Amino acid sequence: MKVALNKTRNSFRLDGREIPFEPGQTIMDAALAAGAYIPHLCHNPQFAPHGSCRVCVVGVNARQVSACTAPASEGLDVDSSSAEIQETRKAILQMLFVEGNHVCPACEKSGACQLQAVAYYTGMLAPHFTHFFPRREVDASHPDYVIDFNRCILCELCVRASRDHDGKRVFAISGRGLGSHLVIDSPSGRLGDSTFAATDKAAHVCPVGAILPKHKGYEVPIGERLYDREPISEVGDVAAHEEA
Amino acid sequence: MSTPSIDQAAGFVADSLARRGRDPELLLQHLIAVQRCFSFVPEEAVAALADALGVTRTQIRAAVDFYAFLHERPRGGFDILVSDNITDRMLGNQRLLRLLCERLGVEPGVSRADGRVTVDLTSCTGMCDQGPAALVNGQALTRLDPGRIDHVADLVEEDTPLERWPGEYFRVEDNIRRAGLLLSEAETDGTSLRSLLAKGADAALAEVERSGLRGRGGAGFTTALKWKFCREAQGGERYVVCNADEGEPGTFKDRVLLTSYTDLVVEGMTLCAGIIGARKGFIYLRGEYAYLVPHLESVLARRRADSLLGETILGHDGFDFDIDIHLGAGAYICGEESALIESLEGKRGVTRKRPPFPVTSGFLGRPTVVNNVETFLAAARVVERGGYWFRGEGTDQSAGSKILSVSGDCARPGIYEYPFGTPVRRVLEDCGAQRVQAVQVSGAAGATLSAAELDRVLAFEDLPTAGSFMVFDQGRDMLDMVRNFAHFFVHESCGFCTPCRVGGALLRDLVEKVAAGQASAYDLEEMRGIGAVMKKSSYCGLGATAPNHVLHTLDKFPDIYGRRLRSAAYTPSFDLDAALSEARALTGREDAGAHLEADA
């Protein structure tokens, strides 16, 4: 159906840089395709845009929108780097840090964690807000994988991967408000009693250290991990580097 | 009141499936029925519904966990929920709650050991003009006072079924104080539908366009445009949805419209169906108004008998349209149209991303018009009496009239209809408000006005409003309102996006820090910062408007914060000495050495 009626390509500007786009693409799609980085957590190009984490906020026409859900359109001036946008993004990241229990020095995912990497990228030095210190559990019932709910940021990537890719619906979000939490579909509510398998897509999409493989740890020393070597703006999502 | 044994749950679900149907989108309706029968949703019912509807048990439990009126564990045979809007508080609901709990020997939110009763708080039940209010097993109680609370406690102890409670306790008044364009007449004989059939859909739509009617739910989208977009959208089946999830604290006008202007509302929906080509519609009714269901059903039945609804409406071949009532179950977010559609499909009421908008992809992904109760009513009159009739009132940008729900400190709370463009001062004079300190326009999510702003006008271009109008006199501490709203928004955030889910809770904690006299000027700046992030970056209107009350009062009522500050610069969020209390208890020490020095 697509017919090039004229040669002018559609494009918008991202922080002054010209970004081409195809009709139907979001600002995020087009930016990623052009190799331009917009910080994000709940977005993964393999799944439908979600728009929940709000880390990809960009300024468009004096409004803030999420780049992962906003359609690209001709001539837009998109601001992803002004002090105002960076401040909003930093505050959202700080909210995510105080909502859960994120202890980077004690986390196997440190150095390959998108939350940590995006925080560094955004210049976040401390969580700033008062910690909620919620009491959350660790589910080690599965032979191959462990879930540490302390680190879940409710991005729903595992929910989407299990439902849309694995055809299993192992995960869901329950509750509401600050009480929203990840739940597992099994008679006991434990991962070990579910149909979850190490080969599931859902096992390889978590941007943080909430869903981790068992039987190995610290195989790559801290200091040599993905985001230790290069910033997230260069190497992108951790999921893209996982062997699925 | 005794509840049936859970052995009957599977049988009950089978009956419910036979009666209501087996479409997955009916899940919430089945759950509400189960909750009502068993006082909770037993695992047996979850299993039976999962098998029948093809959804996972986890999805069902997630829905139960989301809706405030659904429970995983048994509630008391009498489940009493005291309405906790700020207007209820101003009428003394806290004292009545304590009284009731004392009389019944219960803690709020904890079912009594014998299973007889649960007493708890709930968000505004829409009875602000006749509060303090409550719900008992979903039925509205109005005008509570210590005498009635006493008697209610007796009735509960005697296990008296609700049918034998005094009818007076359940009486809900319309309290229409000022009728204008729309409220002056409630009757209709289907004139707008005849006009639609005589002149055609294009002409009827043109009339709605000419009227300048904009949505009455607050956002103010042009009604004719919404209908036109839906009519022109691709995709076969389309739907008309009446948003009767009147959850904004302080509003109750839709309750009155659904009670006494029901025909006009239904007619407006039917008219919309005729114009956009829908065969099916829904009234999404908030759970707090469940007592209206028999009335609504009887009006729908009468209209079917009169050929104003159902198949071949007014003898016109191909004009088929019918309406189902879907109940909500205690979720403010479901007043947002995309969350409402999710709920209508039986899911947790979480907002959808837009675009696509409901006019192209709404209920079951099909083109859907969602309008407020008042919008449908107005549209029916517009097609009957002409666009100019409506346009004759109001302002250029805000045509026609607006129906207000007035409550709080005034002599005559109730329903008032004014032309758009009416100053706030006029409403205050009419309702008998004296010594006004503040007015909260358009609910908890709306605007806080100080006494210096009473000449501002109710109109989309100045003070847009969905109708809630709460008055505070000079005797009130406005921080009570702020605390009430801050807790409300934490309770009602759906939890989908970070700024609303976390920011709202941070804001509440800071408001409480102020109230406890522990805050500093630094905390006030923090509140502004968090509020700004929520406003700018939230996913939907709930998060974007949730900090309004804090931001407005910080600007307009700085003293309610300033006089409570503990120190000018910075006070930590926790008390170091208090944090040692557990260690002192364990070591049995209370001497001076076991205490940190008082604040340096």
HADDOCK unambig.tbl for C-alpha pairs under 7 A between the chains (distance, minus, plus):
assign (segid A and resid 52 and name CA) (segid B and resid 496 and name CA) 5.79 0.50 0.50
assign (segid A and resid 52 and name CA) (segid B and resid 497 and name CA) 4.39 0.50 0.50
assign (segid A and resid 52 and name CA) (segid B and resid 498 and name CA) 6.73 0.50 0.50
assign (segid A and resid 52 and name CA) (segid B and resid 539 and name CA) 6.92 0.50 0.50
assign (segid A and resid 53 and name CA) (segid B and resid 497 and name CA) 5.59 0.50 0.50
assign (segid A and resid 53 and name CA) (segid B and resid 498 and name CA) 5.46 0.50 0.50
assign (segid A and resid 54 and name CA) (segid B and resid 497 and name CA) 6.80 0.50 0.50
assign (segid A and resid 54 and name CA) (segid B and resid 498 and name CA) 6.67 0.50 0.50
assign (segid A and resid 54 and name CA) (segid B and resid 537 and name CA) 6.63 0.50 0.50
assign (segid A and resid 57 and name CA) (segid B and resid 537 and name CA) 6.81 0.50 0.50
assign (segid A and resid 64 and name CA) (segid B and resid 536 and name CA) 5.96 0.50 0.50
assign (segid A and resid 64 and name CA) (segid B and resid 537 and name CA) 6.05 0.50 0.50
assign (segid A and resid 65 and name CA) (segid B and resid 537 and name CA) 6.90 0.50 0.50
assign (segid A and resid 88 and name CA) (segid B and resid 533 and name CA) 5.83 0.50 0.50
assign (segid A and resid 92 and name CA) (segid B and resid 498 and name CA) 6.59 0.50 0.50
assign (segid A and resid 92 and name CA) (segid B and resid 499 and name CA) 6.26 0.50 0.50
assign (segid A and resid 95 and name CA) (segid B and resid 502 and name CA) 5.99 0.50 0.50
assign (segid A and resid 95 and name CA) (segid B and resid 503 and name CA) 6.91 0.50 0.50
assign (segid A and resid 96 and name CA) (segid B and resid 498 and name CA) 7.00 0.50 0.50
assign (segid A and resid 99 and name CA) (segid B and resid 502 and name CA) 6.66 0.50 0.50
assign (segid A and resid 172 and name CA) (segid B and resid 58 and name CA) 6.97 0.50 0.50
assign (segid A and resid 172 and name CA) (segid B and resid 59 and name CA) 6.72 0.50 0.50
assign (segid A and resid 173 and name CA) (segid B and resid 62 and name CA) 6.57 0.50 0.50
assign (segid A and resid 174 and name CA) (segid B and resid 62 and name CA) 4.07 0.50 0.50
assign (segid A and resid 174 and name CA) (segid B and resid 65 and name CA) 6.12 0.50 0.50
assign (segid A and resid 174 and name CA) (segid B and resid 66 and name CA) 6.63 0.50 0.50
assign (segid A and resid 175 and name CA) (segid B and resid 62 and name CA) 6.05 0.50 0.50
assign (segid A and resid 175 and name CA) (segid B and resid 65 and name CA) 4.59 0.50 0.50
assign (segid A and resid 175 and name CA) (segid B and resid 66 and name CA) 4.51 0.50 0.50
assign (segid A and resid 176 and name CA) (segid B and resid 66 and name CA) 5.24 0.50 0.50
assign (segid A and resid 176 and name CA) (segid B and resid 493 and name CA) 6.82 0.50 0.50
assign (segid A and resid 176 and name CA) (segid B and resid 494 and name CA) 4.94 0.50 0.50
assign (segid A and resid 176 and name CA) (segid B and resid 495 and name CA) 5.14 0.50 0.50
assign (segid A and resid 177 and name CA) (segid B and resid 490 and name CA) 6.46 0.50 0.50
assign (segid A and resid 177 and name CA) (segid B and resid 491 and name CA) 6.59 0.50 0.50
assign (segid A and resid 177 and name CA) (segid B and resid 492 and name CA) 6.72 0.50 0.50
assign (segid A and resid 177 and name CA) (segid B and resid 493 and name CA) 4.65 0.50 0.50
assign (segid A and resid 177 and name CA) (segid B and resid 494 and name CA) 4.79 0.50 0.50
assign (segid A and resid 177 and name CA) (segid B and resid 495 and name CA) 3.64 0.50 0.50
assign (segid A and resid 177 and name CA) (segid B and resid 501 and name CA) 5.23 0.50 0.50
assign (segid A and resid 178 and name CA) (segid B and resid 495 and name CA) 5.97 0.50 0.50
assign (segid A and resid 178 and name CA) (segid B and resid 501 and name CA) 5.41 0.50 0.50
assign (segid A and resid 178 and name CA) (segid B and resid 502 and name CA) 6.41 0.50 0.50
assign (segid A and resid 180 and name CA) (segid B and resid 495 and name CA) 5.88 0.50 0.50
assign (segid A and resid 185 and name CA) (segid B and resid 58 and name CA) 5.17 0.50 0.50
